[in-house]
Amino acid sequence: MITYNISLNKELAQIVEKKIKSGKFANRSEFFRQILRSMFLSEKAGNIENDFIYSEPHYSELRKRIKNLKTGKEKIVNSKEFDKEFNL
């Protein structure tokens, strides 16, 4: 993967952090990748269906995971908790 570094003013950085914490994105990279997908992939064909996230089997799997999170069947843990749980 190619890495890009960007600088944000305080207000934009706060928005990014708020959106990440709201549970919609795993990390900053996912947040920015989704913005780029929305801007460029959906614009090319006039709809968001060209984004692989919304294509099968990805979309069904994402919906299933979100449902499991909302019903408590799965939970999100940070890397420290994951390592501890699996003795890594």
Secondary structure, 3 states (H helix, E strand, C coil): CCCCCCCCCHHHHHHHHHHHHHHHCCCHHHHHHHHHHHHHHHHHHCCHHHCHHHCCCHHHHHHHHHHHHHHCCCCCCCHHHHHHHCCC
